[in-house]
């Protein structure tokens, strides 16, 4: 079955109804399609990597960079994405994530008032300019850290969430280990220079993706704010593309002399078959302007050179298969999350899909139960495998129904 015929079977309405937030980050179902960035000593390219590599990547004035299509979960291109770098204030993404997590778990409150410690007040670098004599809310601290990149805000949040900075840093490193971020180690919640404080463009893309996927409301609330005033001091968001590209809605910048100028950017643009979210990580550019320019180049290149092909919409059947010994004689197989694949522009027509499933299917079948898979290939070469699941449960039939189907199966 060609992708063209399959997509045509899905109504245009269901494709356009895909939620931007649902498509904001790769769903678990799309993990098989994700293309890890190859290292210099990596094995030969997989068919997926080779297909994407047919589009020459841009040349950027940056030490390392990465662009991910978060709608499909695929890395479209990268350069030294696993090289360890000083992250500077990009560190604050992990600080933000753990704060959002604490808010969700109820261990802290958004309107909770806290007092800045002497340690936080003495922290150098960019500041929110907290007055240690005046309590500040967690909400304002988040704005001060994300919009103004305040180190004093990051330190105060770390102490509020973790009880102490050292305990919070331990939380940061535990979270990095849970996500298998092998190139990352944190020494503080701010990103001030330290030989033991490092990460990679790839690892940062994972942290950023988790913020967008796990806390979509918090991402939308804080990361697109263009300026914030605290203590009678107004500071603009340093993500310059927020002011020049209407599709950009976050995320974070960083700078130290060791790190150079860095920027992580996410953008959401609308297309006829649904929204597409991209994430770029650009590290080690020589100037502040360059990090914005190179991020824009990378976004435009990825949007212009690749198409997202929707293979399955949430809750919509890919296949209706016969069922034996059930109260229904058919079952719909599909996906609870969008199934999307990124291909070089114009190559979607060359994709082929094949449903592989057990036969016969015998009830009972539970909703969400994995039953088979959708294999995607091009020119005979496998590209990706997506699990299929039961959309609506099929309970077991009564004694007579089961006996009758058992007889039919014997004859079959």
C-alpha positions in Angstrom: 0.0 0.0 0.0 1.5 3.4 -1.0 1.6 6.2 1.5 -0.4 8.3 -1.0 -3.3 5.9 -0.9 -3.2 5.6 2.8 -3.1 9.4 3.5 -5.9 9.8 1.1 -8.0 7.5 3.2 -7.6 9.8 6.2 -10.0 12.8 6.0 -8.5 16.2 5.6 -10.4 17.3 8.6 -8.7 14.8 10.9 -5.2 15.8 9.6 -5.9 19.5 10.2 -7.3 18.7 13.6 -4.0 17.4 14.9 -3.2 19.4 18.1 0.0 21.6 17.9 0.8 20.5 21.5 0.3 16.8 20.6 2.7 17.3 17.7 5.1 19.4 19.7 7.4 16.5 20.6 8.0 13.0 19.5 5.5 10.6 20.9 6.7 7.3 22.3 5.3 5.6 19.2 7.6 7.5 17.0 10.8 6.4 18.8 11.6 3.8 16.1 11.8 6.6 13.5 14.2 8.8 15.4 17.6 9.0 13.7 20.4 9.3 16.2 23.2 11.6 15.2 26.2 9.6 13.9 29.6 10.2 15.5 32.8 10.4 13.5 33.5 6.8 14.1 30.0 5.6 13.7 28.9 2.6 11.5 27.7 3.3 8.0 24.5 5.3 7.7 21.2 3.6 8.2 18.7 3.9 5.2 16.9 6.6 7.2 20.1 8.6 7.7 21.2 8.1 4.1 17.8 9.4 2.9 17.9 12.5 5.0 21.6 13.1 4.0 20.6 13.5 0.4 19.8 17.1 1.3 23.1 19.0 1.8 23.1 20.7 5.3 23.8 24.4 5.6 27.3 25.5 6.7 27.0 27.4 10.0 29.5 29.5 11.9 29.1 27.4 15.1 31.1 24.7 16.9 28.2 22.3 17.1 24.5 22.3 16.1 21.5 20.2 15.6 18.0 20.5 14.1 15.2 18.1 15.1 11.7 17.8 13.7 9.8 17.3 16.9 6.6 16.3 15.0 8.3 13.2 13.6 11.0 12.8 16.3 13.7 12.8 13.7 17.1 14.5 13.7 17.2 16.1 10.2 20.9 17.2 10.4 23.7 17.8 12.9 27.3 18.8 13.2 29.4 17.5 16.2 26.1 17.2 18.2 27.8 14.9 20.7 30.8 17.1 21.3 31.0 18.2 24.9 30.6 21.9 25.3 30.2 24.5 28.1 26.4 25.1 28.1 26.4 28.5 29.8 22.8 29.6 30.6 21.3 26.8 28.5 21.8 25.0 31.8 18.7 26.8 33.0 16.5 24.5 30.9 17.2 21.7 33.3 16.6 24.1 36.2 13.3 25.0 34.7 12.3 21.4 34.0 12.9 20.4 37.6 10.9 23.4 38.8 8.0 22.6 36.6 8.2 19.0 37.9 8.1 20.2 41.5 5.1 22.4 40.7 3.3 19.5 39.2 4.0 17.3 42.1 2.9 20.0 44.5 6.1 20.3 46.5 6.2 24.0 45.7 3.5 26.5 44.6 3.5 29.1 41.9 2.4 31.9 44.2 4.8 30.7 47.0 6.9 33.6 48.3 10.5 32.9 49.0 13.5 34.9 50.2 16.7 35.1 48.2 19.7 33.7 50.1 23.0 35.4 50.5 24.6 32.8 48.2 22.1 33.5 45.5 22.5 37.3 45.9 26.3 37.0 45.5 26.1 35.0 42.3 27.6 36.8 39.4 26.6 37.0 35.7 23.2 38.0 34.4 20.7 39.0 37.1 17.0 39.4 37.8 18.0 41.9 40.5 16.2 40.4 43.4 16.1 42.4 46.6 17.1 39.9 49.3 15.0 42.0 51.7 11.8 41.5 49.7 10.2 38.0 49.2 9.7 37.0 45.6 7.2 34.5 44.1 8.1 31.3 42.3 6.2 32.6 39.3 8.4 35.8 39.1 11.5 33.7 39.7 10.6 31.5 36.6 10.1 34.7 34.5 13.3 36.1 35.8 15.3 33.0 35.0 13.7 32.2 31.6 13.2 35.7 30.2 16.0 37.6 31.9 18.3 34.6 32.4 18.9 35.7 36.0 21.5 33.6 37.8 20.1 34.9 41.1 16.7 33.6 40.1 18.1 30.2 39.1 19.9 29.9 42.4 16.9 30.8 44.4 14.7 28.3 42.5 17.3 25.6 43.1 17.3 26.3 46.8 13.5 26.3 46.9 13.0 23.1 45.0 16.0 21.1 46.3 16.4 22.6 49.8 20.0 23.5 48.9 22.0 24.2 45.8 24.1 21.0 46.2 20.9 18.9 46.6 19.4 20.5 43.5 22.5 19.8 41.4 22.3 16.2 42.5 18.7 16.2 41.2 19.9 17.7 37.9 22.5 14.9 37.4 20.0 12.2 38.4 17.5 13.5 35.8 20.3 13.5 33.2 21.1 9.9 34.0 17.5 8.9 33.8 17.4 10.4 30.3 20.7 8.7 29.4 22.4 12.0 28.7 25.9 10.5 28.5 27.6 13.7 27.5 26.2 15.9 30.4 27.3 16.7 33.9 26.1 19.7 36.0 27.9 21.6 38.7 25.4 24.4 39.3 21.9 25.5 38.2 23.1 28.6 36.3 25.8 27.5 33.9 28.6 29.6 35.2 32.0 28.3 34.0 33.3 25.2 35.7 35.5 22.4 34.2 33.1 19.8 35.5 30.1 21.5 33.9 29.4 20.3 30.4 26.8 19.0 27.9 26.2 18.4 24.2 23.9 19.8 21.6 22.2 16.4 21.4 21.7 16.2 25.2 20.3 19.8 25.3 17.8 18.8 22.6 16.5 16.0 24.8 16.1 18.4 27.8 14.3 21.0 25.6 12.1 18.3 24.1 11.0 17.1 27.5 10.0 20.6 28.6 7.9 21.0 25.5 6.4 17.5 25.7 6.0 17.1 29.5 5.0 20.6 30.4 3.3 22.2 27.3 1.3 24.8 29.3 4.4 25.9 31.2 6.4 26.1 28.0 3.7 28.2 26.3 3.3 30.4 29.4 7.0 31.3 30.0 9.2 30.8 27.0 7.5 33.1 24.5 7.5 36.1 26.9 9.4 38.9 25.2 10.2 41.1 28.2 9.8 41.0 31.9 9.9 43.9 34.5 11.0 43.2 38.0 12.2 45.6 40.7 11.5 48.4 38.3 14.0 47.0 35.8 12.8 45.8 32.4 14.9 43.3 30.4 14.1 41.8 27.0 14.2 38.1 26.2 17.6 37.3 24.6 16.0 34.9 22.1 16.2 37.4 19.3 14.0 35.4 16.9 11.0 35.9 19.2 11.0 39.5 17.8 11.6 38.6 14.1 10.0 35.2 13.3 6.4 34.9 14.4 6.6 31.1 14.3 9.3 31.0 17.1 7.8 30.6 20.6 11.0 29.9 22.7 13.5 28.8 24.1 16.8 29.9 25.6 20.2 31.6 25.1 23.5 31.4 26.8 26.9 33.0 26.7 30.3 32.7 28.5 33.7 33.2 27.0 34.2 29.5 27.2 30.9 28.6 25.6 30.6 31.3 23.0 27.2 32.5 22.0 24.5 29.7 22.1 20.8 29.5 21.4 18.1 26.9 21.5 15.1 27.8 19.4 11.7 26.1 18.8 9.2 27.1 16.1 5.8 25.9 15.1 4.6 26.5 11.5 1.3 25.5 9.9 1.2 23.3 6.8 -1.8 21.8 4.8 -1.5 18.4 6.6 -1.0 19.9 10.1 1.5 21.8 12.2 5.2 21.1 12.3 7.4 21.9 15.3 11.2 22.2 14.9 13.9 22.6 17.5 17.4 23.9 16.8 20.4 23.9 19.0 23.3 26.2 18.0 26.4 26.3 20.2 29.7 28.2 20.1 29.0 31.0 17.6 31.4 34.0 17.6 28.9 36.8 18.2 25.4 37.4 19.7 24.0 38.3 16.3 25.5 35.1 14.7 23.6 32.8 17.1 20.3 34.3 16.0 21.2 34.4 12.3 22.5 30.8 12.3 19.4 29.6 14.2 17.2 31.3 11.6 19.1 29.7 8.7 18.8 26.3 10.3 15.0 26.7 10.9 14.3 27.9 7.3 16.5 25.2 5.8 14.7 22.4 7.6 11.2 23.8 6.9 12.0 24.3 3.2 13.8 21.1 2.5 11.7 18.4 4.3 8.1 17.3 4.3 6.3 15.7 7.2 4.1 12.8 6.0 1.3 11.9 8.3 0.9 8.1 8.4 -1.7 7.9 11.2 -3.8 10.3 13.1 -4.6 9.7 16.8 -7.4 7.2 17.3 -8.0 6.8 13.5 -7.8 3.3 12.1 -4.9 2.3 9.8 -6.5 -1.1 9.3 -9.7 -3.0 10.1 -8.9 -6.7 10.7 -11.1 -9.7 11.3 -11.3 -11.0 14.9 -12.3 -14.5 16.1 -14.2 -15.5 19.3 -15.1 -11.9 20.0 -18.4 -10.0 20.5 -17.4 -8.1 17.4 -15.9 -9.7 14.3 -13.7 -6.8 13.4 -11.1 -4.7 15.2 -9.6 -1.3 14.3 -5.8 -1.0 14.5 -4.1 2.4 14.7 -2.2 4.6 17.1 -3.1 6.7 20.1 -0.4 9.3 19.0 0.4 10.9 15.7 2.6 8.8 13.4 4.6 11.1 11.2 7.8 10.6 9.2 10.1 13.3 7.8 11.4 13.0 4.3 13.3 15.2 1.8 10.8 17.5 0.0 8.9 15.7 -2.7 9.9 12.2 -1.7 6.8 11.4 0.2 5.3 9.8 -2.9 8.1 7.2 -2.9 7.3 5.9 0.6 5.7 2.4 0.9 3.8 1.1 4.0 3.0 -2.4 5.0 0.9 -3.6 8.0 2.4 -6.7 9.7 0.0 -8.3 12.3 -0.7 -11.7 13.9 -3.2 -13.9 12.1 -5.7 -15.0 13.3 -6.5 -12.3 15.9 -8.4 -13.9 18.8 -10.5 -12.0 21.4 -10.3 -10.7 24.0 -8.4 -7.6 22.7 -7.8 -4.7 25.1 -7.9 -1.0 24.0 -4.2 0.1 23.6 -3.0 -3.5 23.3 -0.1 -3.6 20.8 -1.1 -5.8 17.8 1.4 -5.7 14.9 3.3 -2.8 13.3 3.4 -0.4 10.4 6.6 -0.9 8.4 7.7 2.0 6.3 10.2 1.6 3.4 11.5 3.4 0.3 12.9 1.7 -2.8 12.9 -1.6 -0.9 14.9 -0.3 2.0 13.3 -0.3 5.5 13.1 3.2 7.1 11.1 2.9 10.2 8.7 0.7 12.2 5.7 2.0 14.2 3.7 -0.1 16.6 0.0 -0.5 16.0 -2.5 -0.9 18.8 -6.2 -1.8 19.3 -8.3 1.4 19.1 -11.5 -0.1 20.6 -11.6 -3.2 22.9 -13.1 -6.4 21.6 -14.4 -8.5 24.5 -14.6 -12.2 24.4 -17.8 -13.7 23.0 -20.1 -16.1 24.8 -19.6 -19.9 25.0 -21.5 -20.6 21.8 -19.8 -17.8 19.8 -16.4 -19.1 20.9 -17.2 -22.7 20.1 -18.5 -21.7 16.6 -15.4 -19.7 15.8 -13.2 -22.5 17.1 -14.9 -24.8 14.6 -14.5 -22.3 11.8 -10.8 -21.9 12.6 -10.3 -25.6 12.4 -11.9 -25.7 8.9 -9.9 -22.6 7.9 
